[in-house]
């Protein structure tokens, strides 16, 4: 029989430690996923079931004139203050789906599938993951005709993504972008490309397009609001059901870290930057006074929050995540 002593116990522990140091490390049984979960988030407006869809988020170096009326250095500081990658911008794209019970409506469509940028073009995949069939959509409502809002009505092969939907768009935007006179006066490559893009995307769709005016009901409980400046026909929407309301602000502001905090900054994409500046103040003064829930196309996903006045600008208070709709 072996006698247990302090010396034998310690020597045994040392031997066990030596064995442990040469044992192979355990290997992970599962591979890395390598991708995000589908991007969708449901919320309620009265009896309406709404879904915020993440179409994607572009990441790119800050252009010299992304903000026209400040220096690039100031823009870089604003991006760094928002913890964006150094020298880069992060711009999300968040279309909305509203099910009124009688109509299924999509608000803006993103860039659409088939592009070369893997960060964008994910609307159909994320709608499908949310259990929403693009073929079931009754109405596609466009706030304006910039590519990141309108191009997603068509697939890469030119087929309609929402084949059974009526396409509604602002009359003033259609008149502006379809004008040969305006196209001839386009002063830079970006604007020239915008004019060409509208003609390409809507070629052959004239019979499916309905042009709406501000103040009209474009879907049950949905009123078109004049928020021009970003484009001549740029439109936001008040979605109301019962005593509940949400404001879909489209592009009243681009990324809030820049243009909500600094509403007098002029983003490069505004057709009339002075009018867009005035619209931002008017719209956000209203939203803050009403304590209205606001949806922003370029807000961080799920793009839902409240706006408060903050000095000469405003700040976004993200809505708390709700596990139940």
C-alpha positions as CSV (number, residue, x, y, z in Angstrom):
1,X,0.0,0.0,0.0
2,X,1.4,3.4,-1.0
3,X,1.7,5.8,1.8
4,X,0.3,9.3,1.0
5,X,2.7,12.0,2.1
6,X,3.0,15.7,1.3
7,X,5.9,14.8,-1.0
8,X,4.0,12.2,-3.0
9,X,0.9,14.4,-3.4
10,X,3.0,17.3,-4.7
11,X,5.0,15.1,-7.0
12,X,1.8,13.7,-8.4
13,X,0.3,17.1,-9.0
14,X,3.5,18.2,-10.8
15,X,3.2,15.1,-13.1
16,X,-0.4,15.8,-13.9
17,X,0.5,19.4,-14.8
18,X,3.2,18.2,-17.2
19,X,0.6,16.0,-18.9
20,X,-1.8,18.9,-19.3
21,X,0.8,21.1,-21.0
22,X,1.3,18.6,-23.8
23,X,-2.4,17.7,-24.3
24,X,-3.7,19.0,-27.7
25,X,-6.0,22.0,-27.7
26,X,-9.7,21.4,-28.3
27,X,-10.9,22.3,-31.8
28,X,-14.1,24.3,-32.4
29,X,-16.8,21.9,-33.8
30,X,-18.7,24.5,-35.8
31,X,-17.2,26.7,-38.6
32,X,-17.5,30.5,-38.5
33,X,-20.8,31.8,-40.0
34,X,-19.2,34.6,-41.9
35,X,-22.4,36.6,-42.5
36,X,-25.1,38.5,-40.7
37,X,-28.6,37.3,-39.9
38,X,-31.3,38.6,-42.2
39,X,-32.0,42.3,-41.6
40,X,-35.7,43.0,-40.8
41,X,-37.6,44.4,-37.8
42,X,-41.3,44.5,-37.2
43,X,-43.2,47.3,-35.5
44,X,-46.8,48.3,-35.2
45,X,-48.6,51.5,-36.1
46,X,-52.1,51.1,-34.7
47,X,-53.5,48.1,-36.5
48,X,-50.9,48.2,-39.2
49,X,-48.0,45.8,-39.2
50,X,-44.9,47.4,-40.5
51,X,-41.4,46.0,-41.3
52,X,-38.2,47.8,-41.6
53,X,-36.0,46.0,-44.2
54,X,-32.2,46.4,-44.4
55,X,-31.4,46.7,-48.0
56,X,-27.7,47.1,-47.2
57,X,-25.1,49.7,-46.1
58,X,-22.5,51.2,-48.3
59,X,-19.0,52.0,-46.9
60,X,-16.8,54.3,-48.9
61,X,-14.0,56.9,-48.5
62,X,-15.4,60.4,-47.6
63,X,-15.5,62.4,-50.9
64,X,-14.0,65.8,-50.9
65,X,-17.4,67.5,-51.4
66,X,-19.8,65.1,-49.6
67,X,-20.8,68.1,-47.6
68,X,-20.7,71.1,-49.9
69,X,-20.5,74.0,-47.4
70,X,-17.9,72.7,-44.9
71,X,-14.4,71.5,-45.3
72,X,-13.5,67.8,-45.7
73,X,-11.6,67.9,-42.4
74,X,-14.8,68.9,-40.6
75,X,-16.7,66.0,-42.3
76,X,-13.9,63.6,-41.3
77,X,-14.2,64.8,-37.7
78,X,-18.0,64.2,-37.8
79,X,-17.5,60.7,-39.1
80,X,-14.9,59.9,-36.5
81,X,-17.1,61.3,-33.7
82,X,-19.7,58.8,-34.9
83,X,-17.1,56.0,-34.7
84,X,-17.2,55.3,-38.4
85,X,-14.1,53.6,-39.9
86,X,-11.3,56.1,-40.2
87,X,-11.7,58.3,-43.3
88,X,-14.9,56.4,-44.3
89,X,-18.6,56.9,-44.4
90,X,-21.2,54.3,-43.6
91,X,-24.6,54.9,-45.3
92,X,-27.4,52.4,-44.6
93,X,-30.5,51.9,-46.8
94,X,-33.8,51.0,-45.1
95,X,-37.0,50.5,-47.2
96,X,-40.2,50.0,-45.3
97,X,-43.1,47.6,-45.8
98,X,-46.6,48.5,-44.4
99,X,-49.4,45.9,-44.2
100,X,-52.6,47.8,-43.6
101,X,-54.7,44.7,-43.7
102,X,-56.2,45.6,-47.0
103,X,-53.0,46.6,-48.9
104,X,-49.4,45.6,-48.7
105,X,-47.2,48.6,-49.5
106,X,-43.5,49.0,-50.0
107,X,-41.9,52.4,-49.4
108,X,-38.8,52.8,-51.6
109,X,-36.9,49.8,-53.0
110,X,-33.1,50.3,-52.5
111,X,-30.6,49.7,-55.3
112,X,-32.0,46.3,-56.2
113,X,-30.2,43.0,-56.8
114,X,-27.5,42.2,-59.3
115,X,-25.0,44.9,-58.5
116,X,-21.3,44.3,-57.8
117,X,-21.4,45.6,-54.2
118,X,-22.2,42.7,-51.8
119,X,-23.1,45.2,-49.1
120,X,-26.3,46.3,-50.9
121,X,-29.1,44.7,-53.0
122,X,-30.4,42.6,-50.1
123,X,-34.0,43.8,-50.0
124,X,-35.7,40.7,-51.6
125,X,-33.6,38.3,-49.6
126,X,-34.5,40.1,-46.3
127,X,-38.2,40.5,-47.3
128,X,-38.3,36.7,-48.0
129,X,-36.7,36.0,-44.7
130,X,-39.4,38.2,-43.0
131,X,-42.1,36.0,-44.7
132,X,-43.1,38.8,-47.2
133,X,-43.5,37.6,-50.8
134,X,-42.6,40.4,-53.3
135,X,-45.4,39.0,-55.6
136,X,-47.9,39.9,-52.8
137,X,-47.1,43.6,-52.8
138,X,-50.0,45.7,-54.0
139,X,-48.3,49.1,-54.1
140,X,-44.7,50.4,-54.4
141,X,-44.5,54.0,-53.2
142,X,-41.4,55.9,-54.2
143,X,-40.4,59.0,-52.2
144,X,-38.2,60.3,-55.1
145,X,-36.3,58.9,-58.0
146,X,-32.7,58.6,-56.9
147,X,-31.1,55.2,-57.7
148,X,-30.9,54.0,-54.1
149,X,-34.7,54.5,-53.7
150,X,-36.0,53.5,-57.2
151,X,-33.7,51.0,-58.9
152,X,-34.9,48.1,-56.8
153,X,-38.2,47.9,-58.7
154,X,-36.3,45.8,-61.3
155,X,-34.2,42.7,-61.0
156,X,-30.8,42.3,-62.8
157,X,-32.5,40.8,-65.8
158,X,-34.9,43.7,-66.1
159,X,-37.9,41.8,-64.7
160,X,-40.2,43.5,-62.2
161,X,-39.3,42.6,-58.6
162,X,-42.9,43.4,-57.6
163,X,-44.8,42.2,-60.6
164,X,-48.3,42.7,-59.3
165,X,-47.8,46.1,-57.7
166,X,-48.9,49.6,-58.9
167,X,-45.9,51.9,-58.8
168,X,-46.7,55.3,-57.3
169,X,-44.2,58.2,-57.5
170,X,-44.3,62.0,-57.0
171,X,-45.5,63.9,-60.0
172,X,-43.0,66.7,-59.5
173,X,-40.1,64.3,-59.4
174,X,-41.3,62.6,-62.6
175,X,-41.6,65.9,-64.4
176,X,-38.2,67.0,-63.3
177,X,-36.2,63.9,-64.2
178,X,-38.1,63.2,-67.4
179,X,-37.5,66.7,-68.8
180,X,-35.1,66.8,-71.7
181,X,-34.5,70.5,-71.0
182,X,-33.4,69.7,-67.4
183,X,-31.3,66.8,-68.5
184,X,-29.4,69.1,-71.0
185,X,-28.6,71.5,-68.2
186,X,-27.2,68.8,-65.8
187,X,-24.0,70.4,-64.5
188,X,-22.0,67.4,-63.3
189,X,-21.5,63.7,-64.0
190,X,-23.6,62.7,-61.0
191,X,-26.6,64.6,-62.2
192,X,-26.2,63.4,-65.8
193,X,-26.1,59.8,-64.5
194,X,-29.3,60.4,-62.4
195,X,-31.2,61.6,-65.5
196,X,-30.0,58.7,-67.5
197,X,-30.8,56.2,-64.7
198,X,-34.4,57.3,-64.4
199,X,-35.0,56.8,-68.1
200,X,-33.4,53.4,-68.0
201,X,-35.2,52.1,-64.9
202,X,-38.7,53.3,-66.0
203,X,-38.4,52.4,-69.7
204,X,-41.6,50.5,-70.6
205,X,-43.2,51.1,-67.3
206,X,-45.3,54.2,-68.1
207,X,-48.5,52.3,-68.0
208,X,-47.7,50.9,-64.5
209,X,-46.8,54.3,-63.0
210,X,-49.3,56.5,-61.1
211,X,-48.1,60.0,-60.3
212,X,-49.3,61.4,-57.0
213,X,-49.5,64.9,-55.5
214,X,-48.6,66.1,-52.0
215,X,-51.5,66.0,-49.6
216,X,-53.0,62.9,-51.3
217,X,-53.6,59.5,-49.7
218,X,-51.3,57.1,-51.5
219,X,-52.3,54.0,-49.5
220,X,-54.9,53.5,-46.7
221,X,-54.0,55.8,-43.9
222,X,-50.9,57.1,-45.7
223,X,-50.6,60.8,-46.7
224,X,-47.9,62.2,-48.9
225,X,-46.0,65.2,-47.4
226,X,-44.2,68.0,-49.2
227,X,-40.5,67.7,-48.2
228,X,-38.9,69.0,-51.4
229,X,-35.3,70.2,-51.7
230,X,-33.5,67.0,-51.8
231,X,-35.2,66.6,-55.1
232,X,-38.0,68.8,-56.5
233,X,-40.6,66.2,-55.7
234,X,-39.1,64.6,-52.6
235,X,-41.8,63.3,-50.4
236,X,-42.2,62.0,-46.9
237,X,-45.2,60.1,-45.5
238,X,-47.4,60.2,-42.5
239,X,-48.7,56.7,-41.7
240,X,-51.7,56.7,-39.3
241,X,-53.8,54.0,-37.9
242,X,-56.2,54.8,-35.0
243,X,-54.4,57.1,-32.6
244,X,-50.9,56.0,-33.7
245,X,-48.8,57.7,-36.3
246,X,-45.3,57.3,-37.7
247,X,-43.4,59.7,-40.1
248,X,-41.4,58.0,-42.9
249,X,-39.0,60.8,-43.6
250,X,-37.2,59.3,-46.7
251,X,-34.2,61.6,-47.3
252,X,-35.1,64.7,-45.4
253,X,-31.8,64.0,-43.9
254,X,-29.1,61.7,-45.1
255,X,-27.0,60.0,-42.3
256,X,-28.2,61.6,-39.0
257,X,-24.7,61.8,-37.6
258,X,-24.1,64.5,-40.1
259,X,-27.3,66.2,-41.2
260,X,-29.6,65.8,-38.3
261,X,-26.9,67.0,-35.9
262,X,-26.0,69.8,-38.4
263,X,-29.2,70.6,-40.4
264,X,-27.5,73.5,-42.2
265,X,-24.9,71.3,-43.8
266,X,-25.6,70.6,-47.5
267,X,-25.2,67.0,-48.7
268,X,-23.9,66.6,-52.3
269,X,-27.0,64.8,-53.4
270,X,-29.5,67.7,-52.7
271,X,-30.8,69.3,-55.9
272,X,-31.7,72.5,-54.1
273,X,-29.5,72.6,-50.9
274,X,-31.0,75.8,-49.5
275,X,-34.5,74.5,-49.8
276,X,-33.5,71.1,-48.4
277,X,-31.9,73.0,-45.4
278,X,-35.2,74.8,-44.8
279,X,-37.2,71.6,-45.1
280,X,-35.0,69.8,-42.5
281,X,-35.7,72.5,-39.9
282,X,-39.5,72.6,-40.7
283,X,-39.9,68.8,-40.7
284,X,-37.8,68.2,-37.6
285,X,-39.3,71.1,-35.6
286,X,-42.7,69.4,-36.3
287,X,-41.4,65.9,-35.4
288,X,-39.9,67.1,-32.2
289,X,-42.9,69.1,-31.2
290,X,-45.2,66.1,-31.8
291,X,-42.8,63.6,-30.3
292,X,-43.4,61.6,-33.4
293,X,-41.8,58.3,-34.2
294,X,-39.6,58.8,-37.3
295,X,-38.3,56.3,-39.8
296,X,-35.1,57.4,-41.7
297,X,-34.0,55.7,-44.9
298,X,-30.4,56.4,-44.0
299,X,-30.7,55.9,-40.2
300,X,-28.8,53.0,-38.6
301,X,-30.9,49.9,-38.8
302,X,-33.7,49.4,-37.8
303,X,-34.0,53.1,-38.6
304,X,-36.6,53.9,-36.0
305,X,-36.4,56.7,-33.4
306,X,-37.4,60.0,-32.1
307,X,-36.0,63.5,-32.8
308,X,-35.2,66.1,-30.2
309,X,-34.0,69.7,-30.7
310,X,-30.4,70.0,-29.5
311,X,-28.9,73.5,-29.7
312,X,-28.9,74.6,-33.3
313,X,-29.5,71.1,-34.5
314,X,-31.3,67.9,-33.5
315,X,-30.4,64.5,-32.1
316,X,-31.8,61.0,-32.8
317,X,-33.0,58.9,-29.9
318,X,-33.3,55.3,-31.2
319,X,-36.5,53.6,-30.3
320,X,-36.0,50.7,-27.8
321,X,-36.0,47.3,-29.4
322,X,-39.3,45.6,-28.8
323,X,-39.5,41.7,-28.8
324,X,-43.2,41.9,-29.4
325,X,-44.8,43.8,-32.2
